[in-house]
């Protein structure tokens, strides 16, 4: 018996070692995409927690809508400041390293909100730091995708990664009300911040299983990147070849061709489209819980749960849109045409639904909720439109290009969120304050995108 037990234990250990951890046998590019998506889940949880907590905080501290808008917009000050540095850092240090530092930064800053809440400069600073940490993440993720994912998988990769934002919004809006009601508004910042710290520990473990860092997987051809990140079949000669190509690539990236970027109509279309989409997204993300609470007379929990519906719908739409776009491309439809179709759906859908919601048709509350949910969910088609265009036109400079467009895209978070609060105090009209500006930018963004957008590869490099 004594001789059998060790053998049985060894067999169990072999089986357990073979199948655990469960991601052990996944291609490394899938591991990267999965962990990056999880980071984006936590990212939006830490972004939307204030959208719910701002209601009891405003009551406790006696804030007006203008002050509440200022507090919510302070996140975007840091978010805007960190976009271009995030692109540079991702390019030279690899997206994986930059993402990890970003998660650590925003998680610690989130946990600083409660002790700083009674002192407005401290509160604003803590939210600025959250914005800085989250601001480097899109460029880091874009860098990871551009380095490791081939064109025919790119829409789905972008959808999975940035779709994590919708999941984070859902989880944040579902969990925050219960946490606040049971433990106080302060607790939601401590708990959500702790999630980010746990992610950093888990990400370190996943990285330890890999023999490559984030910047050693860059691949500019259209072939599947599994051929360059397989650890089992890598030879020393291949490693030397990759190292040489990486040195050449690093040399070519010393001078970013800013002039070429800003002479390209396609880049300007991306910039303006990003601005327009962000205006509607950020103002709704920040103000919808308050809108549902005040305009539809819902309590804190009901308002937050109703606010879950648009990002919940976005999760479904993101998957459908990515499959739709990738299938069209695989069937030979021009990539530019696919991106234009997806982005047009992304803009016109919320514009139409916001128009219907803002006009006085006497719609019952559930129809207004359904209309806004459908329109905002369909805006996720942008993940197969605008958000793929950076990688389409230049895998080399994808993270830098996203840094540029995201910097401009953060401006609505600063101006739009604050302006909405100011207009609410001035007009007491949600239609004029929240919906009308978004409708304007959605419509003009559609026109600019259809005329100037392109996904054709651009030769930006000064050496070319």
C-alpha positions in Angstrom: 0.0 0.0 0.0 2.8 2.3 1.0 4.3 1.8 -2.5 1.1 2.5 -4.3 0.3 5.8 -2.7 3.3 7.7 -3.9 2.8 6.4 -7.4 -0.9 7.5 -7.3 0.1 10.9 -5.9 2.8 11.2 -8.6 0.2 10.4 -11.3 -2.2 13.0 -9.9 0.7 15.5 -9.8 1.5 14.8 -13.4 -2.1 15.2 -14.5 -2.5 18.4 -12.4 0.8 19.8 -13.8 -0.4 19.0 -17.3 -3.7 20.9 -17.0 -2.9 23.5 -14.4 -2.8 26.5 -14.6 -5.6 26.3 -17.3 -3.9 28.9 -19.5 -0.7 27.0 -19.6 -1.2 25.6 -23.1 -2.9 28.6 -24.6 -0.8 30.5 -27.2 1.0 33.4 -25.6 -0.9 35.9 -27.7 -4.2 34.6 -26.2 -2.8 34.9 -22.7 -1.8 38.5 -23.4 -5.2 39.4 -24.8 -7.0 37.7 -21.9 -5.0 39.4 -19.2 -5.1 42.8 -21.0 -8.9 42.5 -21.3 -9.1 41.8 -17.5 -7.1 44.9 -16.8 -9.6 46.9 -18.9 -12.4 45.4 -16.8 -10.9 46.7 -13.7 -10.1 50.0 -15.5 -13.7 50.8 -16.1 -14.8 49.6 -12.7 -12.5 52.3 -11.2 -13.8 54.8 -13.7 -17.6 54.3 -13.1 -17.4 53.9 -9.3 -17.4 57.7 -9.0 -20.4 57.9 -11.3 -22.4 56.1 -8.6 -20.6 57.4 -5.5 -21.0 61.0 -6.7 -24.7 60.9 -5.7 -24.2 60.2 -1.9 -21.0 62.3 -2.0 -22.8 65.3 -3.4 -25.5 65.0 -0.7 -22.9 64.6 2.1 -20.7 67.5 1.0 -23.4 69.7 -0.5 -22.0 69.8 -4.0 -23.9 71.4 -6.9 -24.1 69.8 -10.3 -21.3 72.1 -11.4 -19.0 70.9 -8.6 -20.0 67.3 -9.2 -19.1 67.8 -12.9 -15.7 69.3 -11.9 -14.9 66.3 -9.7 -15.9 63.8 -12.3 -14.0 65.6 -15.1 -10.8 65.8 -13.1 -10.1 62.1 -14.1 -9.8 63.2 -17.7 -7.2 65.8 -17.0 -4.8 63.1 -16.1 -6.2 60.8 -18.8 -5.4 63.5 -21.5 -1.9 64.3 -20.2 -0.8 60.6 -20.3 -1.9 59.7 -23.8 1.2 60.7 -25.8 3.7 59.6 -23.1 1.8 56.3 -22.9 2.3 55.8 -26.6 6.0 56.6 -26.3 6.5 54.4 -23.3 4.7 51.5 -24.9 6.8 51.8 -28.0 10.1 51.7 -26.2 9.4 49.5 -23.2 6.7 47.3 -24.5 3.0 47.5 -23.8 3.0 44.8 -21.1 5.4 46.7 -18.8 3.5 50.0 -19.3 0.1 48.4 -18.7 1.3 46.9 -15.4 2.6 50.2 -14.1 -0.6 51.9 -15.2 -2.8 49.4 -13.3 -0.7 49.9 -10.2 -0.9 53.7 -10.4 -4.6 53.9 -10.9 -5.4 51.3 -8.2 -3.4 53.1 -5.5 -4.8 56.4 -6.6 -8.4 55.0 -6.4 -7.8 54.0 -2.8 -6.7 57.6 -2.0 -10.1 59.0 -2.9 -11.9 58.5 0.5 -9.2 60.2 2.7 -8.9 63.0 0.2 -12.7 63.6 -0.4 -13.0 66.3 2.3 -10.2 68.4 0.7 -11.2 69.4 -2.9 -7.6 69.8 -4.2 -6.6 66.4 -2.8 -9.7 64.8 -4.3 -9.1 66.3 -7.7 -5.4 65.2 -7.5 -6.3 61.6 -6.7 -8.7 61.4 -9.6 -6.0 63.0 -11.9 -3.7 60.2 -10.8 -6.3 57.6 -11.6 -6.6 59.2 -15.1 -2.9 59.1 -15.6 -2.7 55.4 -14.8 -5.7 54.5 -17.0 -4.5 56.9 -19.7 -1.4 54.9 -20.7 -3.4 51.7 -20.9 -5.1 52.1 -24.4 -1.7 52.8 -26.0 -0.2 49.8 -24.1 -3.0 47.5 -25.3 -2.8 48.8 -28.9 1.0 48.2 -28.8 0.4 44.6 -27.6 -2.2 43.9 -30.4 -0.1 45.5 -33.1 2.9 43.5 -32.1 1.3 40.1 -31.8 -2.0 39.9 -33.6 -2.3 39.4 -37.4 -4.8 41.5 -39.5 -7.4 38.7 -39.9 -7.7 38.4 -36.1 -7.3 42.0 -35.2 -11.0 43.1 -35.0 -11.7 40.2 -32.5 -8.6 41.0 -30.5 -9.5 44.7 -30.2 -13.1 43.7 -29.4 -12.0 41.3 -26.6 -9.5 43.8 -25.1 -11.6 47.0 -25.3 -14.8 45.0 -24.7 -13.4 44.6 -21.2 -14.3 48.2 -20.6 -18.0 47.3 -21.1 -17.7 44.4 -18.8 -16.0 46.7 -16.2 -18.8 49.2 -16.5 -21.4 46.4 -15.9 -19.6 45.0 -12.9 -18.9 48.4 -11.5 -22.5 49.6 -11.8 -23.8 46.4 -10.4 -21.5 46.1 -7.4 -21.1 49.7 -6.4 -24.7 50.4 -5.1 -24.7 47.4 -2.9 -21.3 48.1 -1.5 -22.1 51.7 -0.9 -25.5 51.0 0.8 -23.9 48.3 3.1 -20.5 49.7 3.8 -20.6 53.4 2.8 -19.4 55.1 -0.3 -15.8 55.1 0.8 -15.6 51.3 0.7 -16.2 51.1 -3.0 -12.9 52.9 -3.7 -11.0 50.6 -1.4 -12.4 47.4 -2.7 -12.1 48.3 -6.4 -8.6 49.6 -5.9 -7.7 46.3 -4.2 -8.8 44.4 -7.3 -6.2 46.2 -9.4 -3.5 45.3 -6.9 -4.5 41.6 -7.2 -4.4 41.9 -11.0 -0.7 43.1 -10.8 0.2 40.1 -8.7 -1.5 37.7 -11.1 0.0 39.4 -14.1 3.5 39.0 -12.6 2.8 35.2 -12.3 1.7 35.0 -15.9 4.7 36.9 -17.1 7.0 34.5 -15.1 5.7 31.7 -17.3 6.8 33.5 -20.5 10.3 33.9 -21.7 9.5 37.0 -23.7 8.7 40.5 -22.6 6.2 42.7 -24.3 8.6 44.4 -26.7 10.1 41.1 -28.1 7.0 40.1 -30.1 6.8 42.9 -32.7 5.9 41.5 -36.0 5.0 43.6 -39.1 4.0 40.8 -41.5 0.5 39.5 -41.8 1.4 36.1 -40.5 0.1 34.7 -37.3 2.3 35.8 -34.4 2.4 32.3 -32.9 5.4 31.7 -35.0 7.3 34.3 -33.2 6.3 33.7 -29.6 6.5 30.0 -29.4 8.8 29.1 -26.6 9.1 25.4 -27.4 10.6 25.7 -30.9 12.7 28.8 -30.7 16.3 28.4 -31.7 19.2 30.6 -30.8 19.7 31.7 -34.4 16.1 32.8 -34.6 16.6 34.8 -31.3 19.6 36.5 -32.8 17.6 37.3 -36.0 14.8 38.8 -34.0 17.1 40.8 -31.8 18.8 42.3 -34.9 15.4 43.2 -36.4 14.3 44.7 -33.1 17.4 46.9 -33.0 16.7 48.0 -36.6 13.1 48.8 -35.6 14.2 50.7 -32.5 16.5 52.8 -34.7 13.7 53.6 -37.1 11.5 54.7 -34.3 13.8 57.3 -32.8 12.2 60.1 -34.7 8.4 59.9 -34.8 7.2 61.5 -38.1 4.8 64.1 -36.7 4.6 66.0 -39.9 3.6 63.0 -41.8 0.9 62.2 -39.3 -0.7 65.6 -39.4 -0.5 65.8 -43.2 -2.6 62.7 -43.5 -6.4 63.2 -43.9 -7.0 59.7 -42.5 -5.2 60.7 -39.3 -7.4 63.8 -39.0 -10.5 61.8 -39.5 -9.4 59.4 -36.7 -8.7 62.4 -34.4 -12.1 64.0 -35.0 -14.0 60.7 -34.9 -12.3 59.9 -31.6 -13.3 63.3 -30.2 -17.0 62.9 -31.3 -17.3 59.4 -30.0 -15.7 60.3 -26.7 -18.1 63.2 -26.1 -21.1 61.0 -26.2 -19.4 58.1 -24.3 -17.9 60.1 -21.4 -20.8 62.4 -20.8 -23.2 59.5 -20.7 -20.8 57.3 -18.6 -20.5 60.1 -16.0 -24.1 61.5 -16.0 -26.5 58.6 -16.8 -26.9 57.4 -13.2 -27.7 60.9 -12.1 -30.1 61.3 -15.1 -31.9 58.1 -14.3 -32.1 59.1 -10.6 -33.3 62.7 -11.1 -35.2 62.6 -14.4 -36.8 59.1 -14.0 -37.1 59.3 -10.2 -35.1 56.1 -9.6 -33.3 55.4 -6.3 -29.6 54.8 -6.2 -29.7 51.1 -6.7 -32.3 51.2 -9.5 -30.5 54.1 -11.3 -27.2 52.2 -11.2 -28.8 49.0 -12.4 -30.5 50.7 -15.3 -27.2 52.3 -16.2 -25.8 48.8 -16.5 -28.0 48.1 -19.5 -26.0 50.1 -22.2 -22.6 48.5 -21.3 -24.2 45.1 -21.0 -25.7 45.5 -24.5 -22.2 46.7 -25.6 -20.7 43.3 -24.6 -23.1 41.5 -27.0 -22.7 44.1 -29.8 -18.9 44.1 -29.5 -18.8 40.3 -30.2 -21.2 40.6 -33.1 -19.5 43.6 -34.6 -16.0 42.0 -34.4 -17.2 38.8 -36.1 -19.1 40.9 -38.7 -16.1 43.0 -39.6 -13.6 40.1 -39.7 -15.9 38.0 -41.9 -16.3 40.9 -44.3 -12.5 41.4 -44.5 -11.9 37.6 -44.9 -14.3 37.6 -47.8 -12.3 40.3 -49.6 -14.3 43.4 -48.7 -12.0 46.4 -48.7 -10.8 47.1 -45.1 -11.6 50.9 -45.4 -15.2 50.1 -46.4 -15.6 47.8 -43.4 -14.2 50.4 -41.0 -16.5 53.0 -42.5 -19.6 50.8 -42.2 -18.9 50.0 -38.6 -18.1 53.5 -37.5 -21.2 54.9 -39.2 -23.3 52.4 -37.3 -21.5 53.5 -34.1 -22.3 57.2 -34.6 -25.8 57.2 -36.1 -27.3 54.7 -33.7 -26.9 56.7 -30.5 -27.6 60.0 -32.4 -31.1 58.6 -33.5 -31.9 57.1 -30.1 -30.8 60.3 -28.1 -33.0 62.4 -30.4 -36.0 60.2 -29.7 -35.3 60.2 -26.0 -34.9 64.0 -25.8 -38.0 64.9 -27.7 -41.2 65.2 -25.8 -43.2 62.2 -27.2 -44.5 61.3 -23.8 -42.6 58.0 -23.8 -42.9 55.9 -20.7 -39.7 55.5 -18.7 -39.0 51.9 -19.8 -39.1 53.0 -23.5 -36.6 55.8 -22.8 -34.3 53.3 -21.1 -34.6 50.8 -23.9 -34.0 53.5 -26.6 -30.8 54.8 -24.9 -29.6 51.2 -24.2 -29.9 50.2 -27.8 -28.2 53.3 -29.2 -25.3 53.3 -26.7 -24.8 49.6 -27.1 -24.6 49.9 -30.9 -21.9 52.6 -30.5 -19.6 49.7 -29.7 -19.3 49.1 -33.4 -16.5 51.7 -33.1 -14.3 48.9 -31.8 -14.4 47.4 -35.2 -14.2 50.8 -36.9 -12.1 53.6 -35.5 -10.2 51.5 -32.9 -8.9 49.1 -35.5 -7.8 51.9 -37.9 -4.6 52.8 -35.9 -3.2 49.3 -36.4 -4.5 49.1 -40.0 -2.7 52.1 -41.3 0.5 51.7 -39.4 1.4 48.8 -37.0 4.7 50.5 -36.3 3.1 53.6 -35.0 -0.2 52.2 -33.8 0.4 53.1 -30.1 1.7 56.6 -30.9 -1.3 57.2 -33.2 -3.7 56.1 -30.5 -1.9 58.3 -28.1 -2.6 61.3 -30.4 -6.2 60.5 -31.0 -6.9 59.5 -27.3 -5.4 62.8 -26.2 -7.9 64.7 -28.2 -10.5 62.1 -27.3 -10.0 62.9 -23.6 -10.9 66.6 -24.1 -14.7 65.8 -24.0 -14.1 64.2 -20.7 -12.7 67.4 -19.3 -14.9 69.9 -21.2 -18.0 67.8 -21.9 -18.5 66.4 -18.4 -18.0 69.8 -16.7 -20.1 71.6 -19.3 -23.0 69.1 -18.8 -23.0 70.0 -15.1 -22.9 73.7 -15.8 -25.7 73.5 -18.4 -27.8 71.5 -15.9 -27.5 74.3 -13.3 -28.3 76.9 -16.0 -31.1 75.3 -18.1 -32.4 72.4 -15.8 -32.8 70.5 -19.1 -31.3 67.1 -19.7 -32.1 67.3 -23.4 -30.1 70.5 -23.9 -27.3 69.6 -21.4 -26.6 65.9 -22.1 -28.1 64.9 -25.4 -28.0 67.8 -27.8 -24.2 68.3 -27.8 -23.7 64.5 -28.3 -26.1 64.4 -31.2 -24.3 67.2 -32.9 -20.9 65.5 -32.6 -22.2 62.1 -33.7 -23.6 63.6 -36.9 -20.6 65.7 -37.8 -18.3 62.8 -36.9 -20.2 60.6 -39.3 -19.7 63.0 -42.2 -16.0 63.5 -41.6 -15.4 59.8 -41.2 -17.2 58.9 -44.4 -15.3 61.5 -46.4 -11.7 61.2 -45.1 -11.3 57.9 -43.2 -9.0 55.2 -44.6 -7.5 51.9 -43.5 -4.9 51.7 -46.3 -1.3 51.3 -44.9 0.4 54.6 -44.6 4.1 55.2 -45.1 4.9 57.5 -42.2 8.5 56.5 -41.6 11.1 59.2 -42.5 13.3 56.4 -43.9 10.7 55.5 -46.5 
